[in-house]
Amino acid sequence: MHEDEGRSPPEPNDIRLRKLLDDALIAPHWPEGFVMRVFEHRDAQALHALLGEAFERGTEGAFDDWWPRIHGDAEFDPDLCFLAIDGKGLLAGAALCWTSAFVKDLAVHPGSRRHGIGEALMRQVFLAFRDRGAGHVDLKTSSVNNAAAFRLYERLGMVPIAWEG
């Protein structure tokens, strides 16, 4: 079990969600002015900064502590870190996934929200894992502290499952 999956006990409003990857998946629609590409090593500091800005919890820590944990994790694959880039070449959003078909982080910069970037990133995640032969994608979130994301996940057809998976 991965460290993100083994957190115990969950907070009262934490929930694990799953999307079954069937043939009915819809391709992502990237908002005008945004493009998607996969992570490259040069993106590490921008990704760390995005996570810090997107998440109020601020638990990512210093870059020099965070990056070795991410990069050195056996489940890290740069091809499973999807980046949304705006028209100025800046990182607007990211979906950082583990190879176990688990979305570690979905983050959209506060200035880029409400354009459909989070939805497009998640649809990209679903297709990528289906293409890799996965039967489902999981993530964990808070139904209260992250209510907007929770509503997005519900719209995308993700359903609650047991915390342990």
URVEN-V356909 format. One line per field, one symbol per residue. ss: DSSP state (2 for helix, 1 for strand, 0 for the rest). A space follows every 50 residues. Layout:
ss=???
This chain:
ss=00000000000001111111000000000000001111002222222222 22220000000022222222200001111111111000001111111100 01111111022200002222222222222220000111111100002222 222220001110000
